[in-house]
Amino acid sequence: MSEGPSYGFDTLQIHAGARPDPATGARNTPIYQTTAYVFRDAEHAAALFNLQEVGYIYSRLTNPTVAVLQERLATLEGGVGAVCCSSGHAAQIMALFPLMAPGRNVVVSTRLYGGSITQFSQTIKRFGWTAKFVDIDDLDAVEAAIDDDTRAVFCEAVANPGGHVADLDAISAVADKAGLPLIVDNTSATPYLCRPIEHGATLVVHSMTKYLTGNGSVTGGVVIDSGKFDWSASDKFPSLSEPEPAYHGLKFHETFGPLAFTFHGIAIGLRDLGMTLNPQAAHYTLMGIETLSLRMERHTQNAEKVAAWLETHPHVDGVTYAGLPSSPYYERAQRICPKGTGGLFTVALKGGYDACVKFVDSLELFSHVANLGDTRSLVIHSASTTHRQLTPEQQEAAGAGANVVRISIGIENAEDLIADLDQALNAAHA
Ligand SMILES: *Cc1c(COP(=O)(O)O)cnc(C)c1O
């Protein structure tokens, strides 16, 4: 596709990054199921290995199918480049890797996907990194948590599972003042509903496993770079601003400018950490993204109907959906995600833990699974599953207390979803 900055989202989600296959004219992007690529000659091979010429060497680093997906995602998020990886969790490590070093820390929101809380509070310690958890709504606390060793601020745009909407404009201003990048996990909102870069984010990460692929068929992740951060403004980011010994002293920021983070992600991150997305998975995700806007519209319409219905149900204590006028985040959502807040929310049931477990077991149309963002409606009791490793305090802070069920509304008929929820609520209280 030729450069078309005026194309709308629906057009770009189908065309960005793709062109008919130069060898065969194939209209759909082929799955380049190959490990390696033949060099034209020894000189060409040397230039590729020196990063003097961009091209394909080996599929741990780059692959043409994956490259189309990277360009499409960078376009949809309004970034300059993207690096796909094997999962959302891989993307989070890949986003932090060029910024961090032993002794450094990242300031993160307490309202995160349960697996991210575990990754940040436990696993990254093995690298000598630490995470400082803060209430991301408390901007003074965010500012106070930042110290000389902080290298990034991390939050979710619309938090899984509680549906909290982060004030990205305000948080990015705090990060900016401290000379730090803001990393935003945009998994729950997708670029159709929220574009974090327009609200000051430096990097955007996704679990593509969820809405981007959209049908529960693959695991994947991506890091998208805004290209706007000045990595050389301080001495805090030597991986990007200082000479890289593994490439004959090349300086990524000086050499690649706004593409420094993306080149580093491929040439160092994928090369040495190896968390690569396979071309088959990239193909499924490309197919999913073609209908992203249509699905997100229906997810949102259905969630608005179901959440409004649940809110008035006698067995329900509360619904945390930012698309409901009763939500404390309703006003903020109009600014951060004006087209709606997606299909994910939690519902607090009267009757606590026991009622939640019985409710989940009684649902028929909803599937009880550890996933979200599928065409199918899904449900899970976070406290006994995805957030099980957390303390009760961490569960509460993440919006996943014992009386709370997470619901991912699919694109079925809303009336059918409501009927199923109604019979399960009644069964849970029989
Ligand atoms: C699922 C999820 C992740 C992790 O992604 P995987 O693809 O499962 O590794 C990260 N953040 C959010 C918000 C998620 O929902």
The ligand as a Tripos MOL2 file, in Angstrom:
@<TRIPOS>MOLECULE
LIG
   15    15     1     0     0
SMALL
NO_CHARGES

@<TRIPOS>ATOM
      1 C1         -2.9940  -11.5700   28.6970 C.3       1 LIG1
      2 C2         -2.3970  -10.2980   29.0520 C.ar      1 LIG1
      3 C3         -1.0000  -10.1490   29.1330 C.ar      1 LIG1
      4 C4         -0.0510  -11.2920   28.8740 C.3       1 LIG1
      5 O1         -0.1400  -11.7100   27.5450 O.3       1 LIG1
      6 P1          0.2070  -13.2070   27.0480 P.3       1 LIG1
      7 O2          0.0000  -13.1430   25.5920 O.co2     1 LIG1
      8 O3         -0.7660  -14.1060   27.7540 O.co2     1 LIG1
      9 O4          1.6100  -13.4630   27.4710 O.co2     1 LIG1
     10 C5         -0.4930   -8.9040   29.4390 C.ar      1 LIG1
     11 N1         -1.3000   -7.8610   29.6990 N.ar      1 LIG1
     12 C6         -2.6470   -7.9720   29.6410 C.ar      1 LIG1
     13 C7         -3.5010   -6.7750   29.9150 C.3       1 LIG1
     14 C8         -3.2400   -9.1900   29.3260 C.ar      1 LIG1
     15 O5         -4.5720   -9.2830   29.2810 O.3       1 LIG1
@<TRIPOS>BOND
     1     1     2 1
     2     2     3 ar
     3     2    14 ar
     4     3     4 1
     5     3    10 ar
     6     4     5 1
     7     5     6 1
     8     6     7 2
     9     6     8 1
    10     6     9 1
    11    10    11 ar
    12    11    12 ar
    13    12    13 1
    14    12    14 ar
    15    14    15 1
@<TRIPOS>SUBSTRUCTURE
     1 LIG1         1 GROUP 0 **** ****
